Amino acid sequence: MTDGGKNWVVVEDLPLAIDRAASVPLAVQVADGLRTAATSGALRGGDRLPSSRELATRLGVSRTVVTAAYDQLHAEGWLSGRHGSGTYLTASPEPIAAQVTTARRADPAVGLLDLGAGAPCIEVIDRAAWRRAWRAVSDRNPLVRKERAGEPDYRAAVAEHLLRHRGLGPGSGSVVLATAGTSSAVSELAAALLRPGDVAAIEDPGYSRAAGAFQTAGVRLVPVPVDADGLRVDQLPLDTKMVYCTPAHQFPLGARMPAARRVELVEFARRTGALVIEDDYDGELRYDTAPLPLLAALAPELVVHLGTTSKILCPTLGVGWMVAAPAVTDAVLNHRELTGTGPAPAGQQVVAELARHGDLARHLRRLRREMPLRRALVIEELRGRGLTVRGDDAGSHLFVPLDSAPREEAAVAAAAEAGVYLDGLGRYTRGPRHTFGIALGYAALSRADLPVAVRSAGEALARVVQWTP
């Protein structure tokens, strides 16, 4: 069957078609078609699919193509089956599917191509390595109780990762703890070290979940302005007990805190006794710039270094880490002992397995090859339309400044009408608004969707910039 010059092959009795003229690999087309059929209701849980040999015959492709598509869907949790009993569509995909599919996030970009900030690039995950790690973990004996500090092999893997990729060595006397992620770590630090009414300072605009974690602990949250060099240290209240910041790539404006500002922040902590939380959420990614010294390397006794696998792998692992002085980690462990809380072992074990076989290091190399290409595509599109781009020399998102709240709101609305989700700064701002614009992420979408989404976003932003409110 042909349509508009394309060479379509349609499978009868199964809502599946492939386009031989398309640049998308045939195995990807088969997997995408079956996934779409499942989400649309054309296929339902329990439906039996043709064997790989039968479907390959119907499509006129090699069996390898169909086997690769089935393997992909098995890994994502869409398919189930045993040797000799057939392949079936599951009633709903397993949780792993949310970790490895490559289309859209559910919140708040339902039904939209997602250019929001903060999502990882899961398209580069090696699915074979991913499955191998999960299988290895599932073969372990169940734990009687979990380690409050985290699984030893995971903590060792994190220490090696920090040494190789962030230059943070073990010589400072600091202790590595596993965490359930950044917001969870902030919650633990606030609960273990602060009292209700103590002052915690946070960047403004800044990471909303960190702010929420402080507020849940009952502390007094003070939003502190951010400029082109990151957190304004001169605006910190002298009675600050804890400072949260993102110096490697300020979230969401993208500033990299220069060495002088880092020293200024450390000196403030020495002078006032404040504890600094350094959230290094995407510190592994930088472009054409030399690494700057970590705050934790400058003053390990004053700084808590936080990291996460949410940006380099996927958030549903629920795994992060904390590096801090023994007095801090002891307080956190005491809090865990009293409350029975702490990070779950499964995600830690998966990361440790990936690291054990070199798969984590290989993944980071793939990620570092992929992200510059995506960044270049976005910058070319936006600057080609005369738009200003900032904060693009690190991480997986950049910032497009606008001059007013109405223009920001109009940009988000115009992009949504074009089928694209954009992040306005309004959702990250807690104090008086002085900065407006869009935090645009380029990691979440597939290679096929990203150019389409960026083009639509660029058109919407260019129209709004020329619009007179």
Phi, psi and chi 1 to 4 in degrees:
 res  aa     phi    psi   chi1   chi2   chi3   chi4
   1 MET       -  136.0  174.7  178.6  177.1      -
   2 THR  -120.4  151.2   61.4      -      -      -
   3 ASP  -148.5  112.9 -179.1   10.6      -      -
   4 GLY    61.4   32.7      -      -      -      -
   5 GLY    86.6   -3.4      -      -      -      -
   6 LYS   -89.9  150.2  -65.5 -176.5  177.6 -179.3
   7 ASN   -96.5   87.8  -60.5  -45.7      -      -
   8 TRP   -89.4  141.9  -67.4   96.5      -      -
   9 VAL  -121.5  122.1  175.9      -      -      -
  10 VAL  -111.2  134.0  179.2      -      -      -
  11 VAL   -92.0  121.9  178.1      -      -      -
  12 GLU   -69.5  146.3  -65.2 -178.6    4.2      -
  13 ASP    66.9    5.0  -58.3  -38.4      -      -
  14 LEU  -141.9  124.4 -171.6   66.0      -      -
  15 PRO   -74.1   75.1   27.4  -33.4      -      -
  16 LEU  -143.9  133.5  178.7   64.5      -      -
  17 ALA  -141.5  147.3      -      -      -      -
  18 ILE  -124.8  151.2   60.5  170.5      -      -
  19 ASP  -115.7  106.4  179.1    6.5      -      -
  20 ARG   -67.4  -19.8  -62.9 -176.0 -176.5  -79.8
  21 ALA   -86.2   -9.1      -      -      -      -
  22 ALA   -75.8  156.4      -      -      -      -
  23 SER   -81.1  -14.5   59.0      -      -      -
  24 VAL   -72.1  131.9  179.3      -      -      -
  25 PRO   -56.8  147.3  -24.9   33.5      -      -
  26 LEU   -60.4  -39.3  -65.8  176.8      -      -
  27 ALA   -62.8  -38.2      -      -      -      -
  28 VAL   -66.7  -40.2  174.8      -      -      -
  29 GLN   -61.2  -42.5  -69.1 -172.4   48.0      -
  30 VAL   -64.2  -46.8  173.9      -      -      -
  31 ALA   -62.5  -44.2      -      -      -      -
  32 ASP   -62.3  -41.3  -74.4  -12.3      -      -
  33 GLY   -64.5  -42.0      -      -      -      -
  34 LEU   -69.5  -38.1  -68.7  170.9      -      -
  35 ARG   -63.9  -42.2 -161.4 -176.5  -66.0  114.0
  36 THR   -64.1  -41.3  -60.6      -      -      -
  37 ALA   -61.2  -37.1      -      -      -      -
  38 ALA   -70.2  -43.1      -      -      -      -
  39 THR   -73.4  -25.5   56.3      -      -      -
  40 SER   -84.1  -13.6   68.5      -      -      -
  41 GLY    94.8   -3.7      -      -      -      -
  42 ALA   -64.3  -33.7      -      -      -      -
  43 LEU  -113.3  145.6  -72.5  175.5      -      -
  44 ARG  -126.4  159.8  -61.2 -179.0  179.8 -179.8
  45 GLY   -53.7  130.2      -      -      -      -
  46 GLY    97.8  -15.7      -      -      -      -
  47 ASP   -63.6  135.8  -76.4   -6.4      -      -
  48 ARG   -90.5  133.8 -177.8  172.7 -179.8  173.4
  49 LEU   -94.0  158.4  -61.2 -174.4      -      -
  50 PRO   -61.4  155.8  -17.5   29.6      -      -
  51 SER   -63.9  160.7   68.3      -      -      -
  52 SER   -60.5  -37.1   57.8      -      -      -
  53 ARG   -66.8  -44.3 -173.4 -174.7  -53.6  -82.4
  54 GLU   -64.7  -44.4  179.5 -176.1   -3.0      -
  55 LEU   -67.4  -37.6 -175.9   55.2      -      -
  56 ALA   -61.8  -39.3      -      -      -      -
  57 THR   -64.9  -44.6  -59.5      -      -      -
  58 ARG   -61.5  -40.8  -69.2 -169.8 -164.9 -179.4
  59 LEU   -81.5  -19.1  -70.3  170.5      -      -
  60 GLY    74.2   33.8      -      -      -      -
  61 VAL  -122.1  172.6  -61.6      -      -      -
  62 SER   -72.9  154.7   72.3      -      -      -
  63 ARG   -62.9  -29.5 -171.8 -179.8  179.0 -172.1
  64 THR   -58.8  -38.0  -56.8      -      -      -
  65 VAL   -61.0  -49.7  167.5      -      -      -
  66 VAL   -68.5  -39.5  177.9      -      -      -
  67 THR   -60.8  -41.5  -60.1      -      -      -
  68 ALA   -63.3  -40.9      -      -      -      -
  69 ALA   -65.1  -44.2      -      -      -      -
  70 TYR   -63.5  -42.1  -82.0   10.6      -      -
  71 ASP   -59.3  -42.4  -75.5  -13.0      -      -
  72 GLN   -59.7  -46.6  171.2   69.0   37.7      -
  73 LEU   -71.3  -32.4  -64.7  173.3      -      -
  74 HIS   -60.9  -45.7  -90.6  -68.5      -      -
  75 ALA   -63.1  -33.6      -      -      -      -
  76 GLU   -81.8   -9.8  -64.9  176.0   10.8      -
  77 GLY    92.7    7.0      -      -      -      -
  78 TRP   -79.0  -28.0  -70.6  100.3      -      -
  79 LEU  -120.3  153.3  -58.6 -177.0      -      -
  80 SER  -142.2  165.6   62.0      -      -      -
  81 GLY   156.2  160.7      -      -      -      -
  82 ARG  -122.6  158.6  -60.7 -177.6  -55.2  -84.8
  83 HIS   -57.7  125.8 -180.0   69.0      -      -
  84 GLY    88.9   -9.5      -      -      -      -
  85 SER  -110.2   -3.4   66.0      -      -      -
  86 GLY    98.8  172.5      -      -      -      -
  87 THR  -115.3  130.2  -60.2      -      -      -
  88 TYR  -125.7  149.5  -63.2   85.0      -      -
  89 LEU   -77.6  129.4 -175.1   71.2      -      -
  90 THR   -71.5  160.6   55.0      -      -      -
  91 ALA   -62.2  -36.4      -      -      -      -
  92 SER  -156.0  151.3   60.8      -      -      -
  93 PRO   -65.3  147.4   21.9  -31.5      -      -
  94 GLU   -66.8  164.4  -63.8  -66.3  -32.6      -
  95 PRO   -55.3  -29.3  -26.9   33.5      -      -
  96 ILE   -61.3  -27.3  -67.2  177.3      -      -
  97 ALA   -58.0  -37.1      -      -      -      -
  98 ALA   -67.9  -20.4      -      -      -      -
  99 GLN   -86.1  -25.3  -56.5  169.5   25.6      -
 100 VAL  -121.2   -4.9  -64.7      -      -      -
 101 THR   -72.9  160.8   50.4      -      -      -
 102 THR  -124.9   35.0   57.7      -      -      -
 103 ALA  -111.9  -86.9      -      -      -      -
 104 ARG  -132.9  150.8  -57.2  163.8  172.4   83.8
 105 ARG   -83.3  160.1  -77.6 -172.7  -65.1  171.4
 106 ALA   -86.7  -27.3      -      -      -      -
 107 ASP  -133.3  137.0   59.4   -1.7      -      -
 108 PRO   -94.6   25.0   34.5  -32.1      -      -
 109 ALA  -101.3   45.9      -      -      -      -
 110 VAL   -60.3  123.6  176.7      -      -      -
 111 GLY    76.2    3.9      -      -      -      -
 112 LEU  -115.8  150.9  -57.8  177.4      -      -
 113 LEU   -68.3  128.5  -68.0  171.3      -      -
 114 ASP   -95.7  109.7 -175.3    4.2      -      -
 115 LEU  -111.9   25.4  -70.6  178.6      -      -
 116 GLY   -71.7  157.9      -      -      -      -
 117 ALA   -81.0  149.1      -      -      -      -
 118 GLY   105.7  -11.1      -      -      -      -
 119 ALA   -87.4  152.2      -      -      -      -
 120 PRO   -87.6  168.8   33.3  -35.7      -      -
 121 CYS   -96.3   89.1 -178.9      -      -      -
 122 ILE   -82.4   -8.6   52.4 -179.9      -      -
 123 GLU   -64.3  -25.7 -170.1  166.4   47.9      -
 124 VAL   -89.1    0.2  -61.0      -      -      -
 125 ILE   -64.9  130.9  -68.1  176.4      -      -
 126 ASP   -76.5  108.5 -179.2  -21.3      -      -
 127 ARG   -65.5  -33.1  -50.9  -55.1  166.1   83.7
 128 ALA   -65.4  -43.9      -      -      -      -
 129 ALA   -65.4  -38.3      -      -      -      -
 130 TRP   -61.4  -48.7 -178.5 -101.1      -      -
 131 ARG   -64.1  -39.3  -67.9 -167.4  -62.7  -88.4
 132 ARG   -62.8  -41.1 -175.3  165.8   57.6 -117.1
 133 ALA   -65.7  -43.5      -      -      -      -
 134 TRP   -66.4  -38.0  -81.7   99.2      -      -
 135 ARG   -63.9  -41.6  -79.7 -162.9  -60.5  -92.1
 136 ALA   -62.5  -40.4      -      -      -      -
 137 VAL   -67.2  -39.1  169.9      -      -      -
 138 SER   -68.0  -20.8   69.0      -      -      -
 139 ASP   -82.1  -10.2  -74.6  -20.6      -      -
 140 ARG   -73.7  153.5  -63.0 -171.4 -176.7 -171.8
 141 ASN   -68.0  142.8  -69.6  -32.5      -      -
 142 PRO   -59.6  144.9  -21.8   32.2      -      -
 143 LEU   -81.7  142.0  -64.1  174.2      -      -
 144 VAL   -73.7  -42.9  174.6      -      -      -
 145 ARG  -149.1  152.7   59.0  175.1   57.6   88.2
 146 LYS   -90.2  154.4   60.6 -174.0  178.4 -176.4
 147 GLU   -75.1  124.8  -63.7  -83.0   -8.3      -
 148 ARG   -61.3  -35.0  -67.4  -73.5 -178.0 -143.5
 149 ALA   -82.0  -14.2      -      -      -      -
 150 GLY   114.4  161.8      -      -      -      -
 151 GLU   -63.9  131.6  -64.0  -64.5  -66.0      -
 152 PRO   -56.2  -41.6  -26.1   35.4      -      -
 153 ASP   -69.4  -31.8   52.5   -6.8      -      -
 154 TYR   -67.9  -45.1  171.0   73.7      -      -
 155 ARG   -62.6  -36.7  -64.6  168.5   64.8 -160.8
 156 ALA   -66.3  -39.7      -      -      -      -
 157 ALA   -64.8  -40.0      -      -      -      -
 158 VAL   -64.3  -44.3  167.7      -      -      -
 159 ALA   -58.8  -42.7      -      -      -      -
 160 GLU   -65.4  -42.4  178.4   70.1   12.0      -
 161 HIS   -60.3  -46.2  170.9   81.7      -      -
 162 LEU   -65.3  -37.4  -68.9  173.0      -      -
 163 LEU   -66.4  -45.4  178.1   61.7      -      -
 164 ARG   -77.6  -36.9  -72.4 -178.0  174.8  -87.6
 165 HIS  -108.2  -16.5  -61.0  -77.0      -      -
 166 ARG  -127.4   -1.5  -59.6  -58.2  -72.2  131.5
 167 GLY    69.0   20.7      -      -      -      -
 168 LEU   -99.5  105.4 -172.3   61.7      -      -
 169 GLY   -91.2  173.6      -      -      -      -
 170 PRO   -85.0   -0.9   32.4  -34.3      -      -
 171 GLY   -74.9   -5.9      -      -      -      -
 172 SER   -82.6   -8.4   63.3      -      -      -
 173 GLY    83.1    3.1      -      -      -      -
 174 SER   -72.7  161.3  -63.7      -      -      -
 175 VAL  -116.2  138.6  177.4      -      -      -
 176 VAL   -96.6  125.0  177.6      -      -      -
 177 LEU  -116.2  147.0  -62.6 -174.3      -      -
 178 ALA   -77.3  146.9      -      -      -      -
 179 THR  -131.5  170.4   71.3      -      -      -
 180 ALA   -92.8   15.7      -      -      -      -
 181 GLY   124.8  174.4      -      -      -      -
 182 THR   -64.7  -50.6  -63.0      -      -      -
 183 SER   -62.9  -38.0   -0.9      -      -      -
 184 SER   -62.8  -41.1  174.0      -      -      -
 185 ALA   -64.5  -42.0      -      -      -      -
 186 VAL   -62.2  -42.3  173.1      -      -      -
 187 SER   -59.5  -44.2  -67.3      -      -      -
 188 GLU   -64.3  -42.8  -70.9 -173.5  -44.6      -
 189 LEU   -64.1  -43.1  -70.7  164.7      -      -
 190 ALA   -64.5  -43.9      -      -      -      -
 191 ALA   -68.4  -35.4      -      -      -      -
 192 ALA   -82.3  -28.7      -      -      -      -
 193 LEU  -119.2  -17.2  -61.9  169.6      -      -
 194 LEU  -111.3  159.8  -60.1  178.8      -      -
 195 ARG  -114.8  154.9  -65.5  176.7  -63.4  178.6
 196 PRO   -52.8  132.4  -27.8   35.8      -      -
 197 GLY    97.1  -17.9      -      -      -      -
 198 ASP   -62.7  153.1  -78.8  -10.5      -      -
 199 VAL   -92.0  125.7  172.7      -      -      -
 200 ALA  -117.5  130.8      -      -      -      -
 201 ALA  -103.5  141.2      -      -      -      -
 202 ILE  -140.1  149.3 -169.5  166.6      -      -
 203 GLU   -62.2  146.2  -60.6  163.4  -34.4      -
 204 ASP  -136.8  114.8 -170.7   48.3      -      -
 205 PRO   -68.4  156.2   26.8  -35.0      -      -
 206 GLY  -159.1 -172.3      -      -      -      -
 207 TYR   -73.9  114.0 -177.1   41.5      -      -
 208 SER   -63.8  -36.3  -59.1      -      -      -
 209 ARG   -70.4  -32.4  -70.9 -175.9  178.5  172.9
 210 ALA   -65.2  -41.7      -      -      -      -
 211 ALA   -60.3  -43.6      -      -      -      -
 212 GLY   -62.5  -36.5      -      -      -      -
 213 ALA   -64.6  -41.6      -      -      -      -
 214 PHE   -64.7  -45.1  -80.5  124.1      -      -
 215 GLN   -63.6  -36.7  -71.2  179.6  -42.8      -
 216 THR   -62.0  -31.0  -59.5      -      -      -
 217 ALA   -78.2   -5.8      -      -      -      -
 218 GLY    82.7   15.2      -      -      -      -
 219 VAL   -85.5  166.8  -57.0      -      -      -
 220 ARG   -90.2  113.5 -176.3  160.1   65.1   89.8
 221 LEU   -91.0  127.1 -170.1   63.6      -      -
 222 VAL  -116.1  112.8  176.1      -      -      -
 223 PRO   -75.5  131.8   14.4  -12.6      -      -
 224 VAL  -116.1  132.2  177.3      -      -      -
 225 PRO   -61.1  155.3  -18.9   29.5      -      -
 226 VAL  -119.1  139.9  173.2      -      -      -
 227 ASP  -121.6 -162.6   63.3   14.5      -      -
 228 ALA   -65.7  -14.1      -      -      -      -
 229 ASP  -108.1   12.3  -71.4  -22.7      -      -
 230 GLY    97.5 -150.8      -      -      -      -
 231 LEU   -57.4  132.7  179.8   77.1      -      -
 232 ARG   -80.0   98.4  -71.1  -83.6  -55.0  -87.3
 233 VAL   -63.2  -33.7  177.4      -      -      -
 234 ASP   -68.0  -10.5   62.1  -32.7      -      -
 235 GLN   -99.8    2.3  -62.0  -66.4  -51.5      -
 236 LEU   -74.3  131.7  -73.3  169.6      -      -
 237 PRO   -63.7  143.4  -18.5   30.2      -      -
 238 LEU   -68.3  -20.7  -67.2  177.9      -      -
 239 ASP   -93.3   17.0   58.9  -12.4      -      -
 240 THR   -63.9  131.5  -61.1      -      -      -
 241 LYS   -98.4  -28.6  -62.5  -64.0 -175.9 -175.7
 242 MET  -147.3  136.6 -163.7  171.8  -76.2      -
 243 VAL  -121.5  124.8 -177.4      -      -      -
 244 TYR  -104.8  130.1  169.5   89.7      -      -
 245 CYS  -150.0  163.8   60.3      -      -      -
 246 THR  -125.5   74.5   51.0      -      -      -
 247 PRO   -69.0  -29.1   23.0  -31.8      -      -
 248 ALA   -69.7  -33.4      -      -      -      -
 249 HIS  -164.5   88.9 -170.9 -131.4      -      -
 250 GLN   -53.2  131.3 -161.7  -82.8  -31.9      -
 251 PHE  -100.2  119.6 -171.4   87.8      -      -
 252 PRO  -109.5    3.7   35.1  -34.3      -      -
 253 LEU   -79.7  -19.4  -60.6 -174.8      -      -
 254 GLY    88.2    7.4      -      -      -      -
 255 ALA   -68.4  144.6      -      -      -      -
 256 ARG  -102.6  120.8  -64.3  179.9   76.1 -130.5
 257 MET   -69.7  117.9 -174.7 -179.6  -75.6      -
 258 PRO   -71.2  168.0   24.2  -31.4      -      -
 259 ALA   -58.9  -40.9      -      -      -      -
 260 ALA   -62.3  -40.9      -      -      -      -
 261 ARG   -69.0  -35.1 -179.4   70.0   62.3   85.6
 262 ARG   -63.4  -44.0  -66.1  173.5 -171.3 -122.1
 263 VAL   -63.5  -39.8  170.7      -      -      -
 264 GLU   -60.7  -41.1 -176.6 -175.3    3.3      -
 265 LEU   -67.6  -42.5  178.2   55.4      -      -
 266 VAL   -62.7  -41.3  165.8      -      -      -
 267 GLU   -65.2  -37.2  -70.3  -55.3  -45.4      -
 268 PHE   -59.6  -44.1  172.2   87.7      -      -
 269 ALA   -63.9  -40.5      -      -      -      -
 270 ARG   -63.3  -40.5  -69.4 -169.5 -162.4  -77.3
 271 ARG   -72.1  -36.5 -170.0  167.7   64.7 -107.0
 272 THR  -104.8  -15.0   63.7      -      -      -
 273 GLY    82.7   10.5      -      -      -      -
 274 ALA   -71.5  151.1      -      -      -      -
 275 LEU  -100.6  131.1 -175.1   69.3      -      -
 276 VAL  -100.5  129.5  177.0      -      -      -
 277 ILE  -101.4  117.4  -61.1  176.9      -      -
 278 GLU  -101.2  103.9  174.7 -176.5   38.7      -
 279 ASP   -89.0  108.2 -178.3   -5.5      -      -
 280 ASP  -101.0   50.2 -163.6   46.7      -      -
 281 TYR   -59.9  -31.5   68.1   98.7      -      -
 282 ASP  -136.6   35.4   63.7   -0.7      -      -
 283 GLY   -65.6  -15.3      -      -      -      -
 284 GLU   -72.9  -14.8  -67.4   87.4   -5.6      -
 285 LEU  -110.1  118.0  -61.4  173.9      -      -
 286 ARG  -148.8  158.3   60.8 -178.3 -179.3  -87.3
 287 TYR  -132.6  121.3  -46.4  104.0      -      -
 288 ASP    56.0   27.1  -53.9  -37.7      -      -
 289 THR  -136.7  147.1   56.0      -      -      -
 290 ALA   -77.5  149.5      -      -      -      -
 291 PRO   -67.0  145.0   23.7  -32.0      -      -
 292 LEU  -100.3  154.5  -71.4  163.3      -      -
 293 PRO   -64.9  134.0   23.0  -33.5      -      -
 294 LEU   -64.9  145.5  -66.9  174.4      -      -
 295 LEU   -58.7  -37.2  -68.2  173.2      -      -
 296 ALA   -65.5  -27.9      -      -      -      -
 297 ALA   -76.9  -32.3      -      -      -      -
 298 LEU   -72.1  -38.1  -66.3  175.1      -      -
 299 ALA  -150.1   75.3      -      -      -      -
 300 PRO   -62.0  -24.1   19.4  -31.0      -      -
 301 GLU   -78.9  -13.7   74.1  -77.7    8.8      -
 302 LEU  -113.5  -10.0  -58.1  170.5      -      -
 303 VAL  -122.3  136.5  177.5      -      -      -
 304 VAL  -104.1  120.8  178.3      -      -      -
 305 HIS   -95.4  123.4  180.0   86.7      -      -
 306 LEU  -113.4  140.6  -60.9 -176.7      -      -
 307 GLY  -140.3  170.4      -      -      -      -
 308 THR  -152.6  152.6  177.9      -      -      -
 309 THR   -89.8    0.2   58.5      -      -      -
 310 SER   -62.5  -30.6  -68.3      -      -      -
 311 LYS   -96.9  -25.6  -56.1  -59.5 -179.4  -71.5
 312 ILE   -96.8  -17.7   58.7  173.3      -      -
 313 LEU  -126.6  -88.9  -79.1  166.2      -      -
 314 CYS  -162.0  150.7   64.7      -      -      -
 315 PRO   -71.8  -23.8   23.0  -31.9      -      -
 316 THR   -75.4   -5.0   44.4      -      -      -
 317 LEU   -67.9  -28.1  -77.6  171.4      -      -
 318 GLY    63.2   43.3      -      -      -      -
 319 VAL  -129.5  133.7  176.2      -      -      -
 320 GLY  -149.4 -168.4      -      -      -      -
 321 TRP  -150.1  158.5   55.5   83.4      -      -
 322 MET  -132.4  131.3  172.7 -169.6  -55.6      -
 323 VAL  -120.8  120.8 -177.5      -      -      -
 324 ALA  -155.1  169.2      -      -      -      -
 325 ALA   -65.2  153.5      -      -      -      -
 326 PRO   -55.4  -35.1  -27.6   35.3      -      -
 327 ALA   -61.6  -36.8      -      -      -      -
 328 VAL   -73.6  -48.6  173.2      -      -      -
 329 THR   -66.5  -32.3   55.7      -      -      -
 330 ASP   -62.8  -41.6  -74.6  -11.9      -      -
 331 ALA   -64.4  -40.2      -      -      -      -
 332 VAL   -65.9  -42.0  170.6      -      -      -
 333 LEU   -66.6  -36.5  -69.7  175.4      -      -
 334 ASN   -63.2  -41.0  -73.6  -23.0      -      -
 335 HIS   -62.8  -42.0  170.3   71.2      -      -
 336 ARG   -64.2  -38.8  -69.4 -179.2 -178.8  179.0
 337 GLU   -66.1  -39.4 -169.4   65.4   35.2      -
 338 LEU   -70.9  -36.2  -71.9  171.5      -      -
 339 THR   -99.7  -13.0   60.2      -      -      -
 340 GLY    74.0   12.8      -      -      -      -
 341 THR   -91.4  172.1   58.0      -      -      -
 342 GLY   149.5  163.8      -      -      -      -
 343 PRO   -69.7  144.1   25.9  -33.8      -      -
 344 ALA   -72.9  145.5      -      -      -      -
 345 PRO   -72.3  -29.6  -18.5   31.9      -      -
 346 ALA   -58.1  -49.5      -      -      -      -
 347 GLY   -61.9  -38.4      -      -      -      -
 348 GLN   -60.7  -43.5  -60.3  173.4   53.2      -
 349 GLN   -66.1  -36.4  -67.0  170.3   -8.4      -
 350 VAL   -63.7  -46.7  168.9      -      -      -
 351 VAL   -62.1  -41.2  174.4      -      -      -
 352 ALA   -62.4  -39.2      -      -      -      -
 353 GLU   -65.0  -43.1  -75.3  -65.8  -28.9      -
 354 LEU   -60.6  -40.5  -69.7  170.0      -      -
 355 ALA   -70.3  -38.1      -      -      -      -
 356 ARG   -59.0  -37.9 -172.4 -168.3  -36.5  -81.4
 357 HIS   -98.0    8.3  -61.0  -72.0      -      -
 358 GLY    80.8    2.5      -      -      -      -
 359 ASP   -70.1  -32.1  -66.9  -41.6      -      -
 360 LEU   -66.4  -44.4 -179.4   59.0      -      -
 361 ALA   -63.3  -41.4      -      -      -      -
 362 ARG   -65.2  -37.8  -77.4 -172.5  -74.2  -87.4
 363 HIS   -61.6  -44.2  169.7   75.9      -      -
 364 LEU   -62.8  -36.9  -74.8  172.3      -      -
 365 ARG   -64.8  -41.7  -72.2 -164.4  -68.7  -88.5
 366 ARG   -63.5  -41.9  -73.3 -167.2  -60.1  -86.2
 367 LEU   -62.0  -40.6 -171.2   63.9      -      -
 368 ARG   -73.5  -21.0  -75.1  170.1  167.5  160.4
 369 ARG   -80.6  -37.0  -71.9 -166.1  -62.0  -92.0
 370 GLU   -74.1  -45.2  175.1   74.3   12.2      -
 371 MET   -65.4  -38.4  -65.3  -49.4  -65.1      -
 372 PRO   -60.3  -34.1  -24.4   34.6      -      -
 373 LEU   -66.6  -42.8  -58.9  176.3      -      -
 374 ARG   -65.5  -44.6  -69.0  168.6  172.7 -106.2
 375 ARG   -58.3  -45.6  166.4 -177.4  175.0  -99.2
 376 ALA   -62.2  -40.1      -      -      -      -
 377 LEU   -60.8  -45.2 -177.5  153.6      -      -
 378 VAL   -66.7  -46.5  174.3      -      -      -
 379 ILE   -63.0  -43.1  -68.9  174.3      -      -
 380 GLU   -60.3  -43.7 -179.0  179.7    4.6      -
 381 GLU   -65.4  -47.0  175.8   67.1   35.4      -
 382 LEU   -72.3  -47.6  -62.0 -178.0      -      -
 383 ARG   -69.1  -28.4  -72.1 -177.1  174.8  158.4
 384 GLY   -65.1  -20.4      -      -      -      -
 385 ARG   -98.7   12.3  -64.6 -177.9 -179.1  -82.5
 386 GLY    80.3   15.3      -      -      -      -
 387 LEU   -89.5  147.1  -63.4  165.5      -      -
 388 THR   -83.6  138.1  -59.5      -      -      -
 389 VAL  -126.8  131.8  172.8      -      -      -
 390 ARG  -132.6  165.0  -64.8  176.9 -175.5  162.9
 391 GLY    65.6   30.5      -      -      -      -
 392 ASP  -101.9    6.8   60.4  -65.7      -      -
 393 ASP   -93.1    9.9   50.0    4.6      -      -
 394 ALA  -159.6  165.8      -      -      -      -
 395 GLY    74.0 -160.8      -      -      -      -
 396 SER  -127.0   19.3   58.8      -      -      -
 397 HIS  -145.6  162.2   79.2  -87.8      -      -
 398 LEU  -135.4  176.2   47.5   78.1      -      -
 399 PHE  -123.3  129.6  174.0   56.3      -      -
 400 VAL  -109.7  106.5  179.8      -      -      -
 401 PRO   -73.4  144.6   24.6  -31.2      -      -
 402 LEU  -129.4  166.7  -61.4  170.7      -      -
 403 ASP  -100.7    2.3   61.5   10.5      -      -
 404 SER  -163.3  160.2   67.9      -      -      -
 405 ALA   -63.8  -42.8      -      -      -      -
 406 PRO   -59.9  -37.8  -26.0   35.3      -      -
 407 ARG   -69.5  -37.2 -148.1  178.7  -68.8  -84.0
 408 GLU   -62.2  -46.9  177.2 -174.7  -59.4      -
 409 GLU   -63.8  -37.6  -66.9  164.5    3.5      -
 410 ALA   -66.5  -37.0      -      -      -      -
 411 ALA   -65.3  -43.6      -      -      -      -
 412 VAL   -62.5  -43.6  171.7      -      -      -
 413 ALA   -66.8  -43.3      -      -      -      -
 414 ALA   -64.4  -39.6      -      -      -      -
 415 ALA   -66.1  -40.8      -      -      -      -
 416 ALA   -61.5  -38.5      -      -      -      -
 417 GLU   -63.0  -28.9  -71.8 -180.0    3.7      -
 418 ALA   -88.6    4.5      -      -      -      -
 419 GLY    89.1   20.2      -      -      -      -
 420 VAL  -126.8  136.3  176.2      -      -      -
 421 TYR   -93.9  129.6  172.4   76.5      -      -
 422 LEU  -122.2  149.2  -68.4 -180.0      -      -
 423 ASP   -96.0  113.3 -106.4  -16.1      -      -
 424 GLY   -84.9  155.3      -      -      -      -
 425 LEU   -71.6  -15.0  -71.8 -166.5      -      -
 426 GLY   -54.5  -37.1      -      -      -      -
 427 ARG   -75.2   -8.9   64.1 -167.8  -63.7 -115.7
 428 TYR  -109.2    0.7  -58.0  115.9      -      -
 429 THR  -104.2  133.7  -55.3      -      -      -
 430 ARG  -116.9  -26.0  -50.0 -169.7   76.6   81.5
 431 GLY  -101.7 -164.0      -      -      -      -
 432 PRO   -58.6  137.0  -21.2   32.3      -      -
 433 ARG   -83.0  124.3  -67.1 -153.9   62.2 -174.1
 434 HIS  -124.3  -13.7  -56.7  -68.4      -      -
 435 THR  -126.1  136.3  -52.8      -      -      -
 436 PHE  -133.4  150.8  -48.3   93.6      -      -
 437 GLY   152.4 -164.1      -      -      -      -
 438 ILE  -123.2  129.1  -59.6  -63.7      -      -
 439 ALA   -94.4  109.0      -      -      -      -
 440 LEU  -108.0  115.9 -168.5  150.3      -      -
 441 GLY   -94.8  147.4      -      -      -      -
 442 TYR  -130.2   24.2   45.4   88.4      -      -
 443 ALA  -100.8  -32.9      -      -      -      -
 444 ALA   -70.9  -37.4      -      -      -      -
 445 LEU   -78.9  160.4  -67.3  176.1      -      -
 446 SER   -70.9  165.0   68.4      -      -      -
 447 ARG   -61.9  -29.5  -64.0 -176.6 -173.1  100.3
 448 ALA   -75.2  -38.9      -      -      -      -
 449 ASP   -79.9  -30.4  -77.9  -16.5      -      -
 450 LEU   -59.1  -49.4 -177.6   63.1      -      -
 451 PRO   -59.8  -38.2  -21.0   32.9      -      -
 452 VAL   -63.6  -47.4  176.4      -      -      -
 453 ALA   -65.8  -42.7      -      -      -      -
 454 VAL   -66.6  -37.7  172.7      -      -      -
 455 ARG   -63.1  -44.7 -171.4  178.5  -50.0  114.1
 456 SER   -64.9  -41.5  -63.4      -      -      -
 457 ALA   -64.8  -42.1      -      -      -      -
 458 GLY   -61.4  -42.5      -      -      -      -
 459 GLU   -62.5  -43.7  -69.2  170.9   -5.4      -
 460 ALA   -64.5  -44.7      -      -      -      -
 461 LEU   -64.9  -41.7  -75.7  164.3      -      -
 462 ALA   -62.7  -39.7      -      -      -      -
 463 ARG   -64.5  -40.9  -72.7 -162.2  -54.1  -88.4
 464 VAL   -69.0  -37.1  167.4      -      -      -
 465 VAL   -61.0  -34.4  165.6      -      -      -
 466 GLN   -87.2   -6.1  -62.4  166.8    6.0      -
 467 TRP   -78.5  142.1  165.9   64.8      -      -
 468 THR  -103.5  110.1  -58.1      -      -      -
 469 PRO   -60.2      -  -16.3   27.6      -      -
